[in-house]
Amino acid sequence: MSGISCRLKVKAVPGASRSEIVGRLGEALKVRVAAPPEGGKANREILELLAEKLGLPASDVSLVSGAASPAKVVELRGVTAEQAWARLLA
């Protein structure tokens, strides 16, 4: 499994009442997080939520771009794009 990875577009909505995966939004995954968009708190919470939902170690989920933007790209190691979508939308 070590060589498998994929990138996922994420539309982030920080400051929500609770953290959750909303679903598809075009080609992106819409994610709401309770953390505020300051000091990287929302980004950390998004990565933790994705790792938990995908059953991946936190070290296998990383932010590639969009640190200060609602439109982010996240790299997932250990899963294919198809596996990631299936688990996230289950």
Rosetta silent file (secondary structure, phi, psi, omega in degrees, C-alpha in Angstrom):
SEQUENCE: MSGISCRLKVKAVPGASRSEIVGRLGEALKVRVAAPPEGGKANREILELLAEKLGLPASDVSLVSGAASPAKVVELRGVTAEQAWARLLA
SCORE:     score description
SCORE:     0.000 S_00000001
   1 L     0.000  -14.216 -168.369    0.000    0.000    0.000 S_00000001
   2 L   -59.784  -32.397 -176.640    2.950    2.337    0.550 S_00000001
   3 L   -85.325   -6.598 -176.095    3.065    3.769   -2.991 S_00000001
   4 L   -81.260  133.764  171.926   -0.628    4.606   -3.236 S_00000001
   5 E  -159.188  164.903  176.869   -1.726    8.202   -2.812 S_00000001
   6 E  -152.613  166.286  175.569   -4.209   10.684   -4.183 S_00000001
   7 E  -118.173  143.558 -175.492   -5.113   14.344   -3.946 S_00000001
   8 E  -129.268  130.538  173.707   -8.517   15.601   -2.989 S_00000001
   9 E   -79.800  136.506 -178.654  -10.011   19.053   -3.481 S_00000001
  10 E  -128.710  132.836  172.193  -11.694   20.303   -0.307 S_00000001
  11 E  -102.970  112.527 -175.058  -14.097   23.217    0.167 S_00000001
  12 E   -95.361  138.653  174.078  -13.725   24.277    3.790 S_00000001
  13 E  -125.248   92.278 -179.060  -16.382   26.001    5.883 S_00000001
  14 L   -78.212  163.235  176.847  -14.744   27.002    9.192 S_00000001
  15 L    73.222   22.532  178.963  -16.600   28.204   12.284 S_00000001
  16 L   -76.856  168.976  179.747  -19.526   25.785   11.847 S_00000001
  17 L   -70.204  -27.702  175.931  -21.605   24.551   14.766 S_00000001
  18 L  -152.649  160.142 -179.637  -20.008   21.093   14.411 S_00000001
  19 L   -88.749  129.741 -179.146  -17.371   19.350   12.341 S_00000001
  20 E  -163.313  157.490  172.144  -18.693   17.107    9.584 S_00000001
  21 E   -91.297  121.098 -175.441  -18.250   15.996    6.012 S_00000001
  22 E   -82.716  -44.017 -179.120  -21.141   17.484    4.059 S_00000001
  23 E   143.205 -164.621 -179.367  -20.633   15.700    0.745 S_00000001
  24 E   -74.755  144.442  171.824  -19.618   16.421   -2.831 S_00000001
  25 E  -136.513   90.891 -171.866  -19.585   19.967   -4.164 S_00000001
  26 L    65.504 -123.833  179.194  -18.686   19.597   -7.843 S_00000001
  27 L   -90.582   -1.252 -174.958  -15.241   17.945   -7.875 S_00000001
  28 E  -105.926  163.902  173.491  -14.560   18.898   -4.264 S_00000001
  29 E  -100.573  124.373  178.733  -15.468   17.509   -0.858 S_00000001
  30 E   -89.184  126.907 -176.927  -17.339   20.026    1.297 S_00000001
  31 E  -129.650  128.413  173.124  -16.233   19.932    4.924 S_00000001
  32 E  -102.563  137.377  175.731  -17.544   21.987    7.840 S_00000001
  33 L  -131.846  147.084 -179.049  -15.364   22.413   10.908 S_00000001
  34 L   -74.619  -24.625 -177.153  -16.078   24.011   14.253 S_00000001
  35 L   -66.552  146.724  177.190  -12.567   25.471   14.512 S_00000001
  36 L   -76.477  156.622 -178.461  -12.055   29.107   13.540 S_00000001
  37 L   -83.667   53.250 -179.738   -9.950   29.961   10.463 S_00000001
  38 L  -134.920  140.832  178.517   -7.097   31.433   12.482 S_00000001
  39 L    62.882   22.453  178.816   -3.649   30.131   13.304 S_00000001
  40 L    77.148    7.114 -177.167   -4.192   27.015   11.180 S_00000001
  41 H   -62.047  -45.905 -179.119   -6.824   25.653   13.594 S_00000001
  42 H   -65.117  -41.195  178.784   -9.415   24.916   10.900 S_00000001
  43 H   -59.752  -46.070  179.360   -6.786   23.302    8.646 S_00000001
  44 H   -60.429  -42.788 -178.660   -5.650   20.993   11.463 S_00000001
  45 H   -66.405  -37.534  176.529   -9.231   20.024   12.238 S_00000001
  46 H   -61.481  -47.030 -179.230   -9.953   19.266    8.555 S_00000001
  47 H   -63.642  -40.962  178.371   -6.892   17.002    8.333 S_00000001
  48 H   -64.335  -42.571 -179.717   -7.815   15.227   11.599 S_00000001
  49 H   -63.640  -44.220  179.040  -11.416   14.715   10.441 S_00000001
  50 H   -63.926  -44.605  179.659  -10.301   13.277    7.079 S_00000001
  51 H   -59.286  -45.152 -179.475   -7.751   10.963    8.727 S_00000001
  52 H   -62.403  -48.334 -178.271  -10.385    9.689   11.163 S_00000001
  53 H   -64.602  -32.624 -177.476  -13.031    9.119    8.464 S_00000001
  54 H   -90.124   -8.393 -177.876  -10.539    7.387    6.166 S_00000001
  55 L    68.865   32.774 -179.639   -8.959    5.267    8.904 S_00000001
  56 L  -108.440  152.470  172.293   -5.532    6.699    8.093 S_00000001
  57 L   -65.287  147.712 -179.498   -2.778    7.828   10.456 S_00000001
  58 H   -55.706  -31.414 -179.089   -2.700   11.621   10.759 S_00000001
  59 H   -68.137  -14.612  179.887    0.784   11.585    9.209 S_00000001
  60 H   -94.963    5.275  179.349   -0.729   10.253    5.945 S_00000001
  61 E  -124.292  117.886 -176.904   -3.027   13.249    5.469 S_00000001
  62 E  -138.111  151.576  178.947   -1.401   16.559    4.532 S_00000001
  63 E   -84.779  123.365 -178.723   -2.365   19.960    3.190 S_00000001
  64 E   -94.144  -43.224  179.297   -0.794   20.582   -0.233 S_00000001
  65 E  -153.780  161.613  177.044   -2.284   24.001   -1.024 S_00000001
  66 L    91.711   25.859 -177.498   -4.897   26.476    0.129 S_00000001
  67 L   -54.867  -36.414 -177.763   -3.727   27.059    3.703 S_00000001
  68 L  -109.048   17.316 -175.903   -5.386   30.504    3.776 S_00000001
  69 L  -126.266  153.296  174.145   -8.215   29.724    1.346 S_00000001
  70 L   -69.526  -23.086  178.572  -11.519   27.846    1.578 S_00000001
  71 E   -92.546  111.018 -174.553  -10.431   25.911   -1.542 S_00000001
  72 E  -120.531  160.906  170.575   -7.803   23.419   -0.424 S_00000001
  73 E  -125.415  127.223 -177.338   -5.946   20.444   -1.844 S_00000001
  74 E  -117.413  136.716  175.166   -5.171   17.573    0.530 S_00000001
  75 E   -98.053  133.350 -179.935   -2.841   14.655   -0.143 S_00000001
  76 E  -118.256  119.329  177.930   -3.927   11.244    1.152 S_00000001
  77 E  -100.463  135.082  177.884   -1.325    8.465    1.369 S_00000001
  78 L   100.779   -0.647  176.702   -2.435    4.846    1.494 S_00000001
  79 L  -140.300  152.254  172.282   -5.708    5.186   -0.423 S_00000001
  80 L   -86.314  166.248  178.022   -6.784    5.667   -4.029 S_00000001
  81 H   -59.184  -41.085 -179.504   -9.173    8.469   -4.964 S_00000001
  82 H   -62.564  -43.764  179.078  -11.963    5.899   -5.451 S_00000001
  83 H   -63.932  -42.780 -178.367  -11.376    4.411   -1.986 S_00000001
  84 H   -61.145  -49.846  179.892  -11.263    7.871   -0.420 S_00000001
  85 H   -60.959  -42.915 -179.368  -14.556    9.001   -1.991 S_00000001
  86 H   -59.574  -44.838 -178.829  -16.258    5.721   -1.085 S_00000001
  87 H   -70.930  -39.980 -175.889  -15.223    5.999    2.583 S_00000001
  88 H   -71.347  -30.680 -177.204  -15.916    9.724    2.899 S_00000001
  89 L   -99.079    2.105 -179.520  -19.401    9.559    1.382 S_00000001
  90 L   -69.770    0.000    0.000  -20.442    6.309    3.114 S_00000001
